[in-house]
């Protein structure tokens, strides 16, 4: 019976859905970091500079991410006892593609399943001038203040357009702060998923009232309001100095290594080497267009700011909402767009070619590492923010969000642990990639984590044993060894 189950088992799990270990050491990104990051640190040291500790930790953790020699879980089938080794991840937020994809899936699932109600949503995207991007990278308090100004302006516009007042109607939004541009440049901008209308009524009965799409004139007026309020706020806080001829940022801080890397990345310039300060090299592999820029009714521009509100999802378009959330929360680097030139330079393909035909940007290896360092966010700087009825302390949150969690949550909805359960690693893989990890690919049985290995001596013995038997790394044959512990997937 057991032999029949083993023969039929692989048919139960399609080959496309079987889990295969990710090998980061075989990727070009890992190779570039492993080979050139030490040289990058040495170049900084020669200039008497050093990276902040949290940036160095980001690189060190990435070089261990997904590597079995730095620790792993033993995953065993409870039926046939076939085992698999699953390496630990770094769980960082900077440039790791694997952990970025995991966070993308989890963020999108959380927003769709537990936060965003079945109401129409509109994406508002605000981009800011170069000086503000630098300010946001160095002063998280400024970013938080400006984001609050932006949300309040949009919410007031929606409430006023719906014909209500801020005392009788309530808006809501979730902001995902994106830190990167298509050319791996530091480009901090806001993606706001805003309810395309307002809630009115009391706690017992809230009703949603949708508003008409913004017109071009309304967008222009709204952007003027936002830029005026942002300028006045920054001036009051001393971050913006105005004189008769110009305006500029005043940070009153000593120049640091990371400030220099931020500045060069924001302005598309080379950070290290003999060409430091010059524009990064680009490839124009496509013919440029001489046609005028097309009319975009949902786009407003002024003084280096741009506001776009052209993407909307209906109340029943939940798959579209999840795809939009994944797009916004995607990792900074798409490894499929990364390659090497014949001269050993790093070539990165733009997501969308520029109007002048530019399709690629080319870096020297050390400058590429500098771009990665500039993308690392500061610790404890939240990249997802909740506003209005979605805010954690909003009295309306429990009545609006699908999960029913909030200050006014009824006690019959269970304990906090029952109300909030993060997606497991297995659930993430299955949701976005269709990969089945909880089912054994050999016999179709139930799979569980039985041990966590972190001792370098034990890890070395296991990996040497697998290598001596000629087995694929990360895969062990059916075994009956005693488990070191049990941890069931939730």
KAMONOR-V338397 format. One record per residue. RES is the residue in three letters. D_LAST is the distance of its C-alpha to the last C-alpha in whole Angstrom. Layout:
# KAMONOR-V338397
RES_D_LAST / RES_D_LAST
This chain:
# KAMONOR-V338397
UNK_30 / UNK_27 / UNK_29 / UNK_29 / UNK_25 / UNK_26 / UNK_28 / UNK_27 / UNK_23 / UNK_24 / UNK_25 / UNK_22 / UNK_20 / UNK_23 / UNK_24 / UNK_23 / UNK_20 / UNK_19 / UNK_18 / UNK_21 / UNK_21 / UNK_22 / UNK_25 / UNK_26 / UNK_29 / UNK_31 / UNK_31 / UNK_34 / UNK_32 / UNK_31 / UNK_35 / UNK_36 / UNK_35 / UNK_35 / UNK_39 / UNK_40 / UNK_38 / UNK_40 / UNK_43 / UNK_42 / UNK_42 / UNK_45 / UNK_47 / UNK_45 / UNK_47 / UNK_50 / UNK_50 / UNK_49 / UNK_46 / UNK_42 / UNK_39 / UNK_37 / UNK_35 / UNK_31 / UNK_33 / UNK_33 / UNK_30 / UNK_29 / UNK_31 / UNK_30 / UNK_26 / UNK_26 / UNK_28 / UNK_26 / UNK_23 / UNK_22 / UNK_24 / UNK_23 / UNK_26 / UNK_25 / UNK_21 / UNK_18 / UNK_15 / UNK_16 / UNK_14 / UNK_15 / UNK_16 / UNK_16 / UNK_19 / UNK_21 / UNK_20 / UNK_20 / UNK_19 / UNK_18 / UNK_19 / UNK_17 / UNK_19 / UNK_18 / UNK_18 / UNK_21 / UNK_19 / UNK_23 / UNK_24 / UNK_27 / UNK_28 / UNK_25 / UNK_25 / UNK_21 / UNK_20 / UNK_22 / UNK_20 / UNK_17 / UNK_18 / UNK_20 / UNK_17 / UNK_15 / UNK_18 / UNK_19 / UNK_16 / UNK_16 / UNK_20 / UNK_20 / UNK_17 / UNK_18 / UNK_21 / UNK_24 / UNK_25 / UNK_27 / UNK_30 / UNK_32 / UNK_31 / UNK_34 / UNK_33 / UNK_36 / UNK_36 / UNK_38 / UNK_40 / UNK_42 / UNK_45 / UNK_45 / UNK_46 / UNK_43 / UNK_40 / UNK_42 / UNK_42 / UNK_38 / UNK_37 / UNK_39 / UNK_39 / UNK_35 / UNK_37 / UNK_39 / UNK_37 / UNK_35 / UNK_38 / UNK_39 / UNK_36 / UNK_37 / UNK_40 / UNK_39 / UNK_37 / UNK_39 / UNK_42 / UNK_40 / UNK_39 / UNK_42 / UNK_43 / UNK_41 / UNK_42 / UNK_46 / UNK_45 / UNK_44 / UNK_47 / UNK_45 / UNK_45 / UNK_42 / UNK_43 / UNK_42 / UNK_40 / UNK_36 / UNK_35 / UNK_31 / UNK_30 / UNK_27 / UNK_29 / UNK_27 / UNK_30 / UNK_30 / UNK_32 / UNK_34 / UNK_36 / UNK_37 / UNK_39 / UNK_36 / UNK_38 / UNK_37 / UNK_37 / UNK_36 / UNK_35 / UNK_34 / UNK_32 / UNK_32 / UNK_30 / UNK_32 / UNK_32 / UNK_35 / UNK_37 / UNK_37 / UNK_35 / UNK_38 / UNK_39 / UNK_37 / UNK_34 / UNK_34 / UNK_35 / UNK_34 / UNK_36 / UNK_35 / UNK_39 / UNK_38 / UNK_41 / UNK_43 / UNK_42 / UNK_44 / UNK_47 / UNK_49 / UNK_51 / UNK_48 / UNK_46 / UNK_49 / UNK_50 / UNK_46 / UNK_46 / UNK_49 / UNK_48 / UNK_45 / UNK_47 / UNK_50 / UNK_47 / UNK_45 / UNK_49 / UNK_50 / UNK_47 / UNK_47 / UNK_51 / UNK_50 / UNK_48 / UNK_50 / UNK_48 / UNK_50 / UNK_54 / UNK_56 / UNK_60 / UNK_63 / UNK_62 / UNK_58 / UNK_55 / UNK_52 / UNK_50 / UNK_50 / UNK_48 / UNK_50 / UNK_48 / UNK_49 / UNK_48 / UNK_45 / UNK_43 / UNK_40 / UNK_43 / UNK_45 / UNK_42 / UNK_41 / UNK_44 / UNK_45 / UNK_41 / UNK_42 / UNK_46 / UNK_45 / UNK_47 / UNK_47 / UNK_46 / UNK_47 / UNK_50 / UNK_54 / UNK_53 / UNK_51 / UNK_51 / UNK_52 / UNK_50 / UNK_47 / UNK_49 / UNK_48 / UNK_48 / UNK_50 / UNK_49 / UNK_50 / UNK_53 / UNK_53 / UNK_53 / UNK_56 / UNK_55 / UNK_55 / UNK_51 / UNK_50 / UNK_50 / UNK_47 / UNK_47 / UNK_44 / UNK_44 / UNK_46 / UNK_48 / UNK_50 / UNK_50 / UNK_48 / UNK_45 / UNK_44 / UNK_42 / UNK_40 / UNK_39 / UNK_39 / UNK_35 / UNK_34 / UNK_32 / UNK_32 / UNK_30 / UNK_29 / UNK_28 / UNK_25 / UNK_24 / UNK_27 / UNK_26 / UNK_22 / UNK_25 / UNK_27 / UNK_24 / UNK_23 / UNK_27 / UNK_27 / UNK_24 / UNK_25 / UNK_26 / UNK_29 / UNK_30 / UNK_30 / UNK_31 / UNK_32 / UNK_35 / UNK_36 / UNK_39 / UNK_42 / UNK_45 / UNK_48 / UNK_49 / UNK_45 / UNK_45 / UNK_41 / UNK_41 / UNK_39 / UNK_39 / UNK_39 / UNK_37 / UNK_40 / UNK_43 / UNK_46 / UNK_49 / UNK_51 / UNK_49 / UNK_47 / UNK_44 / UNK_43 / UNK_43 / UNK_44 / UNK_44 / UNK_45 / UNK_42 / UNK_43 / UNK_43 / UNK_39 / UNK_38 / UNK_39 / UNK_38 / UNK_34 / UNK_35 / UNK_36 / UNK_33 / UNK_31 / UNK_30 / UNK_31 / UNK_29 / UNK_27 / UNK_29 / UNK_26 / UNK_26 / UNK_25 / UNK_27 / UNK_27 / UNK_30 / UNK_32 / UNK_30 / UNK_27 / UNK_28 / UNK_25 / UNK_28 / UNK_30 / UNK_31 / UNK_30 / UNK_27 / UNK_25 / UNK_27 / UNK_27 / UNK_23 / UNK_21 / UNK_18 / UNK_21 / UNK_20 / UNK_24 / UNK_26 / UNK_28 / UNK_24 / UNK_25 / UNK_24 / UNK_23 / UNK_20 / UNK_18 / UNK_17 / UNK_16 / UNK_12 / UNK_12 / UNK_14 / UNK_12 / UNK_9 / UNK_9 / UNK_8 / UNK_6 / UNK_9 / UNK_9 / UNK_9 / UNK_12 / UNK_14 / UNK_13 / UNK_15 / UNK_17 / UNK_19 / UNK_18 / UNK_16 / UNK_14 / UNK_12 / UNK_10 / UNK_14 / UNK_16 / UNK_19 / UNK_22 / UNK_21 / UNK_18 / UNK_16 / UNK_13 / UNK_12 / UNK_10 / UNK_11 / UNK_14 / UNK_16 / UNK_16 / UNK_20 / UNK_22 / UNK_25 / UNK_28 / UNK_30 / UNK_27 / UNK_26 / UNK_29 / UNK_30 / UNK_27 / UNK_28 / UNK_32 / UNK_31 / UNK_29 / UNK_32 / UNK_35 / UNK_33 / UNK_33 / UNK_30 / UNK_28 / UNK_26 / UNK_22 / UNK_23 / UNK_24 / UNK_25 / UNK_24 / UNK_24 / UNK_24 / UNK_24 / UNK_22 / UNK_19 / UNK_19 / UNK_16 / UNK_12 / UNK_9 / UNK_6 / UNK_4 / UNK_0
